[in-house]
């Protein structure tokens, strides 16, 4: 199995002066699930190199078994520090694509033409496409082969409006994931705030929040086996 994981390169939280990036757990949990399944993992980001880790996801109270494993794994850290530049990545040879969240994707990956190209190619080839938490932002402009938004008519989830309100960023983010998915015709569903909730519709897998990252990755593996 060859799995492409795409991370944000954006590190500015709007005009707040605070930093953002990808959420560490949302990378670490899927990364090790894929690795432990003997998948070959390729990491990419718009700018290449080391993608920014959201500082809040690196706090002591945000640590999980997977983030602690990551911090003790020099090979995984080196892998993360050397992501490929997204514009150099072709879809050929990959079996699935997966996007960890964090607020960063709202600014860069949601608008990135290379990301759009890759998602549309994977979807057209009926290969699994996964995104968790804020990462369903990448479906803002992606289209299906029918000319409609990729999420149109499909069961999807992502970071809820109430979760965004709880972290106090409703007026900071460029758009709300829940609202965007609905506006694009997605059949949006959600579970309890902060609890794992994952939907699989065909080869499209979406997770609601950080707690959903491991389950979303396992759904991708299920689609590949």
The 8 nearest C-alpha neighbors of each residue, nearest first, counted from 0:
[[1, 38, 39, 94, 2, 37, 93, 223],
 [0, 2, 39, 93, 94, 38, 40, 3],
 [3, 1, 40, 95, 93, 94, 96, 39],
 [2, 4, 96, 41, 40, 42, 97, 95],
 [3, 5, 97, 42, 98, 96, 41, 43],
 [6, 4, 43, 98, 44, 42, 97, 3],
 [7, 5, 44, 43, 99, 98, 4, 8],
 [6, 8, 104, 9, 103, 44, 21, 108],
 [7, 9, 50, 45, 44, 46, 51, 10],
 [10, 8, 103, 7, 20, 107, 11, 106],
 [9, 11, 19, 20, 18, 51, 103, 8],
 [12, 10, 18, 19, 13, 9, 17, 16],
 [13, 11, 18, 19, 17, 15, 14, 10],
 [12, 14, 15, 11, 171, 172, 16, 173],
 [13, 15, 16, 12, 11, 171, 17, 172],
 [16, 14, 17, 13, 12, 171, 11, 18],
 [15, 17, 14, 12, 18, 11, 13, 19],
 [18, 16, 15, 12, 11, 19, 14, 13],
 [17, 19, 11, 12, 10, 53, 16, 54],
 [20, 18, 53, 10, 12, 11, 103, 102],
 [21, 19, 53, 103, 10, 51, 52, 9],
 [20, 22, 101, 52, 53, 100, 103, 7],
 [21, 23, 101, 56, 25, 53, 24, 100],
 [22, 24, 26, 25, 56, 27, 21, 52],
 [25, 23, 27, 26, 22, 28, 66, 209],
 [26, 24, 99, 212, 23, 22, 209, 27],
 [25, 27, 23, 24, 99, 28, 29, 30],
 [26, 28, 24, 30, 65, 29, 66, 25],
 [27, 29, 213, 65, 30, 31, 24, 26],
 [30, 28, 32, 216, 213, 31, 27, 26],
 [31, 29, 27, 33, 28, 32, 26, 34],
 [30, 32, 34, 33, 29, 28, 35, 27],
 [33, 31, 29, 35, 34, 30, 28, 36],
 [32, 34, 36, 31, 30, 38, 35, 29],
 [35, 33, 31, 37, 36, 38, 32, 30],
 [34, 36, 32, 37, 33, 31, 38, 30],
 [35, 37, 33, 34, 38, 32, 220, 31],
 [38, 36, 34, 35, 39, 33, 0, 32],
 [39, 37, 0, 34, 33, 36, 1, 40],
 [38, 40, 1, 0, 2, 37, 41, 34],
 [41, 39, 2, 3, 1, 38, 42, 4],
 [40, 42, 3, 4, 2, 43, 39, 1],
 [43, 41, 82, 4, 5, 3, 83, 40],
 [42, 44, 83, 82, 5, 85, 84, 47],
 [43, 45, 6, 47, 85, 5, 84, 46],
 [46, 44, 85, 84, 47, 8, 7, 86],
 [47, 45, 84, 44, 8, 48, 85, 83],
 [48, 46, 84, 83, 44, 82, 45, 43],
 [47, 49, 81, 82, 80, 50, 83, 46],
 [48, 50, 80, 81, 79, 82, 51, 47],
 [49, 51, 8, 48, 7, 52, 6, 44],
 [52, 50, 20, 10, 8, 53, 21, 49],
 [51, 53, 20, 21, 54, 23, 22, 50],
 [52, 54, 19, 20, 21, 56, 55, 22],
 [55, 53, 57, 56, 52, 19, 58, 18],
 [56, 54, 57, 58, 53, 61, 19, 22],
 [57, 55, 54, 22, 53, 61, 23, 58],
 [56, 58, 54, 55, 61, 59, 23, 62],
 [59, 57, 61, 55, 60, 56, 54, 62],
 [58, 60, 61, 62, 57, 56, 55, 63],
 [59, 61, 58, 62, 57, 56, 63, 55],
 [62, 60, 58, 59, 56, 57, 63, 55],
 [61, 63, 59, 60, 66, 67, 58, 57],
 [64, 62, 66, 65, 67, 61, 24, 68],
 [63, 65, 67, 66, 68, 62, 28, 69],
 [66, 64, 68, 63, 28, 67, 27, 69],
 [67, 65, 69, 63, 68, 64, 27, 62],
 [68, 66, 70, 64, 69, 65, 63, 71],
 [69, 67, 65, 71, 66, 70, 64, 72],
 [68, 70, 66, 72, 71, 67, 65, 27],
 [69, 71, 67, 68, 72, 66, 76, 73],
 [70, 72, 68, 69, 73, 67, 76, 66],
 [73, 71, 69, 75, 74, 70, 68, 76],
 [72, 74, 76, 75, 77, 71, 70, 69],
 [75, 73, 77, 76, 72, 78, 79, 69],
 [76, 74, 78, 72, 77, 73, 79, 69],
 [77, 75, 73, 79, 78, 74, 80, 72],
 [76, 78, 80, 74, 79, 75, 73, 81],
 [79, 77, 75, 76, 81, 80, 74, 82],
 [78, 80, 76, 77, 81, 82, 49, 75],
 [79, 81, 49, 77, 48, 78, 82, 76],
 [82, 80, 48, 79, 78, 49, 83, 77],
 [83, 81, 43, 48, 42, 47, 79, 80],
 [84, 82, 43, 47, 85, 42, 44, 81],
 [83, 85, 47, 46, 45, 87, 86, 44],
 [84, 86, 45, 44, 88, 87, 43, 83],
 [85, 87, 84, 88, 113, 45, 89, 114],
 [88, 86, 85, 84, 89, 83, 113, 43],
 [89, 87, 85, 86, 90, 84, 83, 43],
 [90, 88, 91, 87, 117, 86, 92, 85],
 [89, 91, 93, 117, 92, 88, 120, 121],
 [92, 90, 89, 93, 94, 88, 121, 120],
 [91, 93, 90, 94, 1, 89, 2, 0],
 [94, 92, 1, 91, 2, 95, 90, 3],
 [93, 95, 1, 2, 0, 126, 92, 127],
 [96, 94, 127, 2, 126, 93, 128, 3],
 [95, 97, 3, 128, 2, 4, 129, 127],
 [98, 96, 129, 4, 130, 128, 3, 5],
 [97, 99, 130, 5, 4, 134, 129, 6],
 [100, 98, 25, 26, 131, 134, 130, 6],
 [101, 99, 134, 133, 132, 131, 21, 22],
 [100, 102, 21, 22, 103, 133, 20, 104],
 [101, 103, 104, 105, 133, 20, 19, 100],
 [102, 104, 20, 9, 105, 101, 7, 106],
 [105, 103, 108, 107, 7, 106, 102, 109],
 [106, 104, 103, 109, 136, 102, 107, 108],
 [105, 107, 104, 103, 109, 108, 9, 110],
 [106, 108, 104, 109, 110, 111, 105, 9],
 [109, 107, 104, 111, 110, 137, 7, 114],
 [110, 108, 137, 136, 105, 107, 111, 139],
 [109, 111, 108, 107, 112, 106, 140, 137],
 [112, 110, 108, 114, 113, 109, 107, 115],
 [113, 111, 115, 114, 116, 110, 108, 117],
 [114, 112, 116, 115, 111, 86, 117, 85],
 [113, 115, 117, 111, 116, 112, 118, 108],
 [114, 116, 112, 118, 113, 141, 117, 119],
 [117, 115, 113, 119, 114, 118, 112, 120],
 [116, 118, 120, 114, 119, 115, 90, 121],
 [119, 117, 121, 115, 120, 116, 122, 114],
 [118, 120, 122, 116, 117, 121, 123, 115],
 [121, 119, 117, 123, 118, 122, 116, 124],
 [122, 120, 126, 124, 118, 123, 119, 117],
 [121, 123, 125, 119, 124, 120, 126, 118],
 [122, 124, 120, 125, 121, 119, 144, 143],
 [123, 125, 121, 122, 126, 120, 119, 127],
 [126, 124, 122, 123, 121, 202, 127, 201],
 [125, 127, 121, 124, 95, 122, 94, 202],
 [128, 126, 202, 95, 203, 219, 96, 129],
 [127, 129, 96, 203, 97, 95, 204, 202],
 [130, 128, 97, 204, 205, 203, 98, 96],
 [131, 129, 98, 205, 134, 135, 97, 99],
 [130, 132, 206, 134, 205, 100, 99, 212],
 [131, 133, 208, 158, 207, 157, 100, 134],
 [134, 132, 100, 158, 135, 101, 136, 102],
 [133, 135, 100, 136, 130, 131, 132, 98],
 [136, 134, 137, 130, 133, 138, 157, 131],
 [137, 135, 134, 109, 138, 139, 105, 133],
 [138, 136, 109, 135, 139, 108, 134, 104],
 [139, 137, 141, 136, 140, 135, 109, 149],
 [138, 140, 137, 136, 109, 141, 179, 180],
 [139, 141, 138, 142, 148, 115, 109, 110],
 [142, 140, 138, 115, 149, 148, 139, 119],
 [143, 141, 148, 149, 147, 146, 140, 119],
 [144, 142, 149, 145, 146, 147, 148, 119],
 [143, 145, 146, 123, 142, 147, 119, 149],
 [146, 144, 143, 147, 142, 148, 149, 123],
 [145, 147, 144, 143, 142, 148, 149, 141],
 [148, 146, 145, 142, 143, 149, 151, 144],
 [149, 147, 142, 151, 150, 143, 183, 141],
 [148, 150, 143, 142, 151, 141, 147, 138],
 [151, 149, 185, 153, 148, 152, 184, 183],
 [152, 150, 184, 185, 148, 153, 149, 183],
 [151, 153, 185, 184, 186, 150, 154, 149],
 [154, 152, 150, 185, 186, 151, 155, 200],
 [155, 153, 186, 200, 187, 185, 198, 152],
 [156, 154, 187, 205, 186, 198, 153, 185],
 [155, 157, 207, 188, 187, 205, 206, 189],
 [158, 156, 207, 132, 206, 135, 159, 133],
 [159, 157, 132, 207, 208, 133, 176, 177],
 [160, 158, 162, 161, 177, 157, 163, 176],
 [159, 161, 163, 162, 164, 177, 175, 158],
 [160, 162, 164, 159, 163, 165, 192, 158],
 [161, 163, 165, 159, 164, 160, 192, 158],
 [164, 162, 160, 166, 165, 161, 169, 168],
 [163, 165, 161, 167, 162, 169, 166, 160],
 [164, 166, 162, 163, 167, 161, 168, 160],
 [165, 167, 163, 164, 168, 162, 169, 161],
 [168, 166, 164, 165, 169, 163, 170, 171],
 [167, 169, 171, 170, 166, 163, 164, 172],
 [168, 170, 164, 171, 163, 167, 172, 175],
 [169, 171, 168, 172, 167, 173, 174, 164],
 [172, 170, 168, 169, 13, 173, 12, 14],
 [171, 173, 174, 170, 169, 168, 13, 175],
 [174, 172, 171, 105, 106, 175, 13, 170],
 [175, 173, 172, 176, 179, 105, 178, 169],
 [174, 176, 178, 177, 179, 160, 172, 173],
 [175, 177, 179, 178, 136, 158, 180, 157],
 [176, 178, 180, 159, 179, 175, 160, 157],
 [177, 179, 181, 175, 176, 180, 182, 174],
 [180, 178, 182, 176, 181, 177, 183, 175],
 [179, 181, 183, 185, 177, 182, 178, 176],
 [180, 182, 185, 184, 178, 183, 179, 187],
 [183, 181, 179, 184, 180, 178, 185, 177],
 [184, 182, 180, 181, 185, 151, 148, 179],
 [185, 183, 151, 181, 182, 152, 150, 186],
 [184, 186, 151, 150, 181, 180, 152, 153],
 [187, 185, 154, 153, 152, 155, 184, 188],
 [186, 188, 155, 185, 156, 154, 181, 180],
 [189, 187, 156, 155, 186, 154, 190, 198],
 [190, 188, 156, 191, 196, 207, 187, 159],
 [189, 191, 196, 192, 194, 188, 195, 207],
 [190, 192, 194, 193, 189, 196, 195, 207],
 [191, 193, 194, 162, 190, 161, 159, 208],
 [192, 194, 208, 191, 210, 195, 209, 162],
 [195, 193, 191, 192, 210, 196, 190, 211],
 [194, 196, 211, 210, 197, 193, 208, 207],
 [197, 195, 190, 207, 211, 206, 194, 189],
 [198, 196, 206, 205, 215, 211, 207, 195],
 [199, 197, 205, 204, 155, 206, 200, 156],
 [198, 200, 204, 203, 201, 205, 197, 202],
 [201, 199, 203, 154, 202, 153, 198, 204],
 [200, 202, 203, 199, 204, 127, 125, 153],
 [201, 203, 127, 200, 126, 128, 204, 125],
 [204, 202, 128, 200, 201, 199, 127, 129],
 [205, 203, 199, 129, 198, 128, 202, 130],
 [204, 206, 130, 198, 131, 156, 129, 197],
 [207, 205, 131, 197, 211, 157, 132, 215],
 [206, 208, 157, 132, 158, 156, 196, 211],
 [207, 209, 132, 211, 210, 158, 206, 193],
 [210, 208, 211, 212, 25, 132, 24, 207],
 [209, 211, 195, 208, 212, 194, 193, 213],
 [212, 210, 195, 206, 209, 208, 214, 196],
 [211, 213, 215, 25, 209, 214, 210, 131],
 [214, 212, 216, 28, 215, 29, 211, 217],
 [213, 215, 217, 216, 211, 212, 218, 197],
 [216, 214, 218, 212, 213, 217, 206, 197],
 [215, 217, 29, 219, 213, 218, 214, 212],
 [216, 218, 220, 214, 219, 215, 221, 213],
 [217, 219, 221, 215, 216, 220, 214, 222],
 [220, 218, 216, 222, 217, 221, 127, 223],
 [221, 219, 223, 217, 222, 218, 224, 216],
 [220, 222, 218, 224, 223, 219, 217, 216],
 [221, 223, 219, 220, 224, 218, 127, 202],
 [222, 224, 220, 221, 219, 94, 0, 127],
 [223, 221, 222, 220, 219, 0, 218, 36]]
